[in-house]
Each structure stands twice: as C-alpha cells, then as structure tokens.
C-alpha cells in the first residue's frame, strides 16, 4: 500500500460475506466473499481470502483465491500464493514466482489506445524487407536451368 492508503474495511478470516459492497477507500478480504465489489481505491485479497466476483478498483493485490475478472486503473500485484481464474485488464502487472492463473491478460502500459492497435502500429514501423523477386528470364543461371529442362523434355 502506498502512503495515504488506509484499509477502512476488512472481511476477516473465518467470515463470509455475500452481496454488493461499494466502498470509498481500501478493502482487505481474508475470509470468503461472493457478490459485487467496487471501490475507488485498493482491494487486497489476503492468503486466506476466497473471492468470487469481478473486481473494479484502482489497485488490486491477490494473495488468495479469486474467481472473476479484474479491471484495475493503476496496478495489479499477484503474490506467490495467488490463484486466479479470470481475466485481468491493467496498465501494470506485477507477479511473483508461484502464481497460478488461467485467463486473458491485457496490459495496457497506461496507454489510452486499444492494445492491439499499439502492438500492430509498433510492428509496422521500422525497416521494411525489400521485395525479393527471382529473375528467371535474362538470368544466366535461370537460362541454364531452362536449357536443361528443355533438353530433358526433348529426349
């Protein structure tokens, strides 16, 4: 957590919460949560956290289990104990060795353009391969090859 970030809501280990949770500030989940979460700040899923939801937040840290998608405005951190089944959309993704994830990951690098267009534009700039054409007529080796083929066909 950065300076000024305060965890003002916690779902403790052994607790179960079902429903919609809209908060200002950060939320830490160490128990079980199923429903909908939205925050203007950070969501932390602790090692013992078990969550089934789509997350929309500024920052997301996953150390437990998440079934659902993540859309982060700033950053996603996946700790070594993190287990995720879902897609991630974020400008920055940090992950530790040991993370288990299945899903589609889109890292925007903070760009506003569609990620696919950024990559395609990047690929299309730079040096271009010159057109490679093989001369058959007028090429001495091509003429030899043509002559050999003609001689064989006459036999």
N, C-alpha and C positions, 0 to 999 in steps of 0.2 A: 504494500500500500504506500502511496505517496504522502507527502506532507499535507496535512489538512483533511485527509480521508479519515472518516470516522465510521466505524461499524455501529449503526444505530439499531439494527435488527438482527437477531440471531435465532435460528431454529436449532436448538441444542440436540446433542447426541441422545438417542432414545425417543425423541419427539417425532410426531407425524403431523404434517400439515397438508390439507387438500383445499384447493380453491384458488382465488385470484389474489395476488399480492402486488400492489403498486406502492412503491416507496420512494421517498426522496432520501438519498444517502446510500449507504452500502448495506448489503445483506450477506450474512455468513450462514451457510447451511451445513450442519453437522449431523442432522437427522434425516428424515425422509420427507420429500416434498413432491407433490403432484398437482399440477394446475398451470397457472399462468403467472409469470413474473415480469415486471417492468420496473426499471429504475433509471434514474438519471446519473447514476454513479457506478459502483462496482458490485459484482456478485462473486462470492467466494464459495466454492463447494469444497468443504474440508474432506480429509481422508475418509471419514465415516459417513459422509453425505451421499445420499441416494436420491437422485432427482430425475423426474420425468416431466419435461416441459421444454418449450422453446424460450430461449433467453435473449432479451434485447437489453443491452447495457453499454456503458462507456467502456468498462474493463471487466474481463471475466477471468477468474482463476479456477482451474478444475484440478482437485486433488483426489476427488472421489469418483462416483459413477454418474454419468449424465446420459439419458436417452432423450435426445431432442437436438434442435439446431441452436447455434449461437450466432448472433449478429452483434458485433462489438464495434463501437465508434472509434476506439483508440487502440486496444490491445487485448490479446488472449494469451494466457500463460497456462500451459498444460504441465502439471507436475508429474513426477515419475510414477505416482500411484493413480494417475488419472485414467479413466476408462470412458470412452465416448462412442456412442452410436448416433451419428447425426452429422450435419453439415456445419461448416464454420465459414463465416464471412467476416474478415477483419483487415485492417491496414497492416497490423504487425502480429506475427505469431511466434511465440517462444515455446519450445517444448524440450522437456528433459528426457534423457535416456530411460526407456521402460514404459513410456506412454503407449496405450493401446487405443486405436481409433479406427473406425470404419465410417467413411462418409466423404463428401466432396469438400475440398478446402479451397477457398478463394482468398488470396492475399492481395489486397489492392495497393499496398505500398503507400497508402494515403492519397492515391490519385482519384480524381473525380470521374475520369473516363471509364468506359467499360473495360475490364481487364483484358478480354480477348482482343479488343482493338489496339490496346497498348502494346501487347506482345507482337501482333501482326505488323503494326507500324514499325516497331523496332527491328523486326526481321527483314522488312523490305528496304531499309536504309543501308547504306554502306556499299562496298564493292559489288559489282554485278559480273556474273560469269559471262565472258564473251560467247557469242553464238559459235558453236562448233559445227562446221559443215565439212563433209568429206567430199573432196573432188574426185569424181570417177573419170569423167572425160577430160582430157588435157593433162592429167596427172600421169607421169611416167610409169609409176608403179601400177596405177589403175589401168593404164593401157596394156601393161604386161599381163595383168590379171585377166583383162578382157580377151587378149590374144590367146592366152592359154585355154580359157573357157571355150573360145570359138574353135580352136584347133581340136579340142576334145570332142566337141559336138559334131565336127565334120567326119570324124573317124567312124 
